[in-house]
Amino acid sequence: MIMRENTDAKKYFNEAITLEPSYGDALYALGQLYYFERNIPAMKKTYAQLLECCGQSPEFSSVNIIMGRLAIGEGNYDQAQIYAQQYMDQGEDAPKRSLASQILSTVEYAKEQLQHPLDYTPQSLPNEVNIKQQQYFPVITADQKYLYFTARDEQGDENIYQCVRTASGWSTPESIESLNTPYNEGTCSISADGKTMIFTFCENTRRRFSYGSCDLFISYNEGGEWSEPVNMGPAVNSPDWDSQPSLSADGRTLYFVSDRRGGQGQSDIWVCKQDDQGKWMPAKNLGMPVNTSQDDISPFIHANGTTLFFASKGHLGMGDHDLFQAELQNGVFSEPKNLGYPINTFSEQVSLFITADGKQAYYSMEEYNPNTYANRRNLASFTLPEEVQINPSGYIKGKVLDKNNQAPVEARITLMDIISGDTISLFKSDKQTGDYLSVLPKGKQYAMHVSAENYVFHSMSFDYRKSNTEGLTQDIYLSPITTGTKITLNNLFFEINSFKLLDASKVELGKLADFLQKNKTIRIAINGHTDNVGSSVYNLQLSQKRAESVVTYLKKLGITDDRLHAKGFGEKQPIAPNDTTANKALNRRIEFEIL
């Protein structure tokens, strides 16, 4: 019925315009009908005729704003400038001068960017990956082994797909059947190790309860299988639209988009964190300067944990949603920076992902047909230009295994900044395979502590201040708690030729104290060792005093004297020949021994 009424109305308006080509009211109403039908070419033609005859009339001058925006949407910045200026010429009392001013600012910025293009050559991923009309929101594990993305078929059904990197490239995408349903699933995010996934689901079914129009759900991968997705609860989700998640590398901080109340404008970016017990705390609006009064969407937090990429209409850009970058400094994000042309164009740019090493970007590239106003979205990649610099991250991965029988062990792993003592990430190894993976943002010195029930805790250290290594593979062998087991404390530091502990040792000793508090029947010996530099008498005394310093510190942390014993061995028990600097460093050590 409505379609017939629109057809009749268009007929009458066209007849009136034929009789009187400058009939402004008829031209305006006809343009609106074409807009409601999404017949943009017809609308543009009608509004152009209206402006030609009646554009000076305040009654119709706002059509310049509509036409200016359409011109920007087609990359026609010169024409957009003409339309916006025509509106500005109406005078100070024109009610939409701020909108016209935005168009002029966009035009000025875009023309400047066009003069200074970045070195940017996007490449669509192979057709074997781009299997649907629409695919978007790609995410990749830190070791770049697994690719996940959302794809929509011609019927509008969205599902999550997975590809595996092989020697010849990406494998053919496979639908993740344990997550996908006849309803829409999409815009997923993955932790760096590929063990935690958060995605959007927009229905309320018997299996999946939703608080609002779209909610975020979480699933965990164990032994290669994804668990039944669970709603993330009211701390994250609201009665409104919640979508487009981005999970930090360690899976403990979540950025997402919501149009709920309490924001800066339309769709805003929100953030929530997980406490040490794994509970999600209430989400908070990210606020300015990231969020604006317009749409701010599609967040992506890089593996380094400090660089946020997102799409926005509210910050100055090329016209539609542009991609921006902001840095987290002392808990506050910097003023966002536009990524520049031609990463950004007059078309919509969203769903950016950058690999942990900071070298390669993946995103959804729109192929736009101006005649049909239809588009196709393919997954594409490009090398990140030098102008878009970020702090890269490496990674460490491997397996946690029983030292005696090589069986997989589910262990709790903590990665800490040795200097600050801050926890960088907290995660577990896969209980079925023993697999673990953690990101190591470069420029820091790390301690990694591995603990599991009925096992002696294990420590490792990594100096990434000058390392160019992108990835490390290190299997970890845990020793069952048995008498005589000896474990080297790899993150103890003393002043040179001194028994004074450095502050950087506090992280390691805190972990040892925690191990002893959880295993209250255990007694240990702290054994000190040196290399062969200097006299044997001096080395014996130094090793004894260093062992005693450790015992003294553990007592301050609440470990009773009867559970601790200090013993110095000097240079008598080397674990490597004292023939190189590296081997001598191995021999200078503090061990704890189960008594």
Number of C-alpha atoms within 10 A of each C-alpha: 6 7 9 9 10 16 12 12 16 18 12 14 19 16 13 15 16 11 10 11 15 17 17 21 15 22 26 20 16 23 25 16 17 18 15 11 13 12 15 18 14 16 22 18 12 19 25 18 18 24 23 10 15 19 22 14 12 13 12 18 22 24 21 25 23 17 21 28 25 18 22 24 19 15 18 15 25 15 17 27 24 16 26 26 19 20 27 22 12 17 10 9 8 15 13 14 20 11 18 26 17 16 26 22 16 23 26 16 16 23 14 12 18 14 9 11 12 18 15 13 12 18 14 17 15 15 11 11 21 19 16 16 14 21 27 26 25 27 29 25 22 29 22 16 14 19 19 26 24 23 28 20 13 9 6 12 14 22 24 26 23 20 19 16 13 10 6 6 11 18 17 16 18 13 16 15 11 12 17 17 14 8 14 18 23 27 26 28 30 29 26 26 28 26 25 20 23 27 24 22 27 21 17 15 9 6 9 15 16 23 19 16 16 20 29 30 25 20 21 19 15 17 13 12 12 18 15 14 20 16 20 17 17 15 14 24 24 21 15 15 19 27 28 24 31 29 26 23 28 23 23 19 19 23 26 25 22 25 21 18 14 10 19 20 16 17 22 29 28 24 20 19 20 14 11 9 6 10 12 19 15 14 18 16 21 19 17 14 13 26 25 20 15 15 21 28 27 26 29 27 25 25 30 22 19 19 20 23 25 26 25 28 19 19 24 21 27 32 29 21 25 27 30 25 23 20 20 13 10 8 8 14 19 17 14 20 17 22 18 22 22 17 20 22 23 22 19 19 21 24 23 25 24 26 21 28 25 20 16 14 18 25 24 24 26 20 12 14 10 12 8 10 11 10 14 14 20 25 26 22 20 18 16 22 16 10 10 14 12 20 17 21 24 24 22 19 20 16 23 30 23 18 15 10 8 14 16 20 26 23 25 17 23 19 24 22 19 23 16 13 17 12 15 20 19 18 19 22 26 22 17 13 17 23 24 25 28 29 28 29 22 22 14 17 19 26 24 24 23 24 21 20 15 12 18 22 24 21 21 16 18 16 14 17 12 10 12 11 12 17 17 15 12 13 15 22 19 24 19 16 16 14 12 12 15 19 19 17 21 19 22 20 18 15 9 7 9 11 19 14 16 12 14 19 20 19 22 23 19 14 18 20 18 16 18 20 14 10 14 10 8 16 18 21 19 25 25 29 27 26 26 18 11 10 10 16 10 15 23 19 15 21 27 21 19 25 25 21 18 22 23 15 16 21 15 10 15 12 18 12 12 8 16 20 17 20 19 22 19 25 23 15 12 19 14 14 13 17 10 10 9 11 15 19 13 19 22 17 23 24 19 22 19 16 15
